[in-house]
Amino acid sequence: MKSLLHYVVILLLVARCSEEPKYAYGIEPMEWSEYSKSVSLDSNMALLNLEQLLEFEKMDIRYATSNNFTGQVIYPTADCFSRKPVAKALKAVEDSLSALNLGLILYDGYRPYAATVLFYEVYQDTTYVASPYSGSRHNRGCAVDIGLYDLETGEALIMPTGYDDFSEDAHQAVVSLNREAEQNKIILREVMIAFGFEPYPHEWWHFDFKGWKDYPVMDISFDELNQN
């Protein structure tokens, strides 16, 4: 006759097998403990707060509000983070733009993987939202969503569309009927390319930093970054 302990072990194993996996799309993003270890080994892995580093930036973090395509508040705080090399490159971009009397508007930087999953479940078009099966460049801390503003007036420069416009008018290759908007798009694109960024073809505001494949997908919350 089998012991009670034997049946208890079986029940525990069955319960464990029936538990929902934490990540349902076959990817295991880096969490805080692993991230902390990676930074101790290589400071370039660190996520830096861009508001503290840049001098002329304007913050317009839409995902910290309900003014975004999900209609939900995604981020607990209006912060914008990026990996250390990305942050340094953005500082060089800022310095270059200031000579033109222009500054950067920051819409988004590092994005926790959990947010990417939510975006996909709201809007399953991977032209405009990343697939949770692979993760986003934003999840790696190597992508930024940005615009331009006039340093003298503080006014945002006109662009081909608004931010997070999921239409062909937002594509890099589509020439805007508004000459000023087209010129501003080109200025932004060229300065970003000059400092190591690659434009995303379908969004005038999205740029990926060179070498992004060297950085893992992460699911670290803004709260964890701000508390450590």
Secondary structure, DSSP 8 states (H G I E B T S, - for coil): ---HHHHHHHHHHHHHHHS--S-TTS---B-HHHHHHHHHH-GGG-EEEHHHH-SS-EE--GGGSS-STT-S---SS---EEEHHHHHHHHHHHHHHHTTTEEEEEEE----HHHHHHHHHH---TTTS--TTT--TGGGT-EEEEEEEETTT--B---SS-TT--SGGGSTTS--SSHHHHHHHHHHHHHHHHTTEEE-TT-TTEEEETTGGGS--B---HHHHHH-
